[in-house]
Amino acid sequence: MTDIALRPLTPDDAPKIAALAESLPQWFTPDVPAAACEDAARCPGVAAIDAEGALLGLVVWEQLGADANVKWIMVAPALHRHGIGRKLIEHVMIAVKAAGMTRLIVSTVAPTMDYEPYARSRAFYEGLGFALETLEPSGWPDGTDKATYARKL
C-alpha cells in the first residue's frame, strides 16, 4: 500500500464521494450518494487520498453536544482491512477531543440483523474500542434495527 495522506473534504470532492458510496452497495442504499454529499458539504470531513489524489476513503462527522457523531465512513472496497478506516477514525478522535468533545458515537445496523457486511462494520468499531450503547428496534427508516456504539475520548 502506498502512502495515504489525509486532507479536509472539499466541495470538489462531491463526485468522488458519490462514486465511492456507489461502490459499496452492500452497505449503502441508492439514496446514500446524494445524502453523503449533502452531509459532507455541511459537516466536517476528512478524505484519505493516495499520491495521485484518488479518494480512497472518507469520514464525515457532526457535533451533537459533547459528542461527535460519525455520519459516514467509507473506504474503497479493494482497500478494506488496509488500515485506512482506522486512520480516519483515529484522526477524528484526536480532532474532536481537541475541540472539547468527550465521546465519539456511530450508528449502524444492529446485531439482530444477520448480514455479514454489517457484522464486519460492528467488529471494526469494537476493535477500535467502541461499545454498544443502545439498540433501537426499527430505528432505521427501512425498519431495520439500529445499534449505536460509543467510545469515550
Buried (B, 14 or more C-beta within 10 A) or exposed (E): EEEBEBEEBEEEBBEBBBEBBEBBEEBBEEEBBEBBBEBBBEBBBBBBBBEEEEBBBBBBBBBEEEBBBBBBBBBBEEBBEBEBBBBBBEBBBEBBBEEEBEBBBBBBBBBEBEEEEBEEBBEBBEEBBBEBBEEEEEBBEEEBBBBBBBBEB
